Amino acid sequence: MYSFDDAIFLLIDKFPMLGSVYKEYEYLYKDSQFVFYGVEFIRYIIDVANQRNTKELQTIFDFVEDMLVNGDETTQNLIEVEIVERLFLKQDEPDIEELKLYFGKLTMKSYKECFE
């Protein structure tokens, strides 16, 4: 089970390019997993979606699904609030229907609970 305390490090381990951002702004993000996911990971997801990088989108949503399956309750809440909800509330959101193609079962369930 993934611990909420490790959420940022799990993200950086999977997406090393986010590590440099974390190091630069560690003073802001050190104990702010929700903010890091809601700002930096969302920005990354939108960039990847806008580039239509299907391989990386699959990697992203495999990670999201894994965090929902294996995360503790707070980690699951982090993913649901800062990724699933926030991603689709952004005005510059990518095509929702396109992103749904990459959703796992729990990601889709979380999305439906929020928006359908």
C-alpha positions, 0 to 999 in steps of 0.5 A: 500500500502506498503511503500519502507521505510518499506520494510526491516521491512515487510521482517523481520516481515514475516521472523523473522530469518532475523531480527538477521542479520539486527540487527547485520549489521544495520549500513550497511542496515539501509537505504539500502533496495536494498542491504539487499534484494539483499544480505540477502533475496537472500541468504535465498531464495537460502538456502531454495531452496537448502533444497527443503523446499517447504512450505517455498518456497511457503511462500517466493514467496507469500511474493514476489507476495504480495510486487509486488501487494501491494507495491508502485512503488519503492517497486515493483522495489526493488522486480523486481531488487533485487529478480526476476532479481538477483536470476536468474543471480546468478551462484549458482542459484537454479533450475529456473523451480522448483522455477517457480512453486511457482510464482504468476502472477506478479512474472511470468510477471516480470520474463518473461520481464527480461528473456524470 
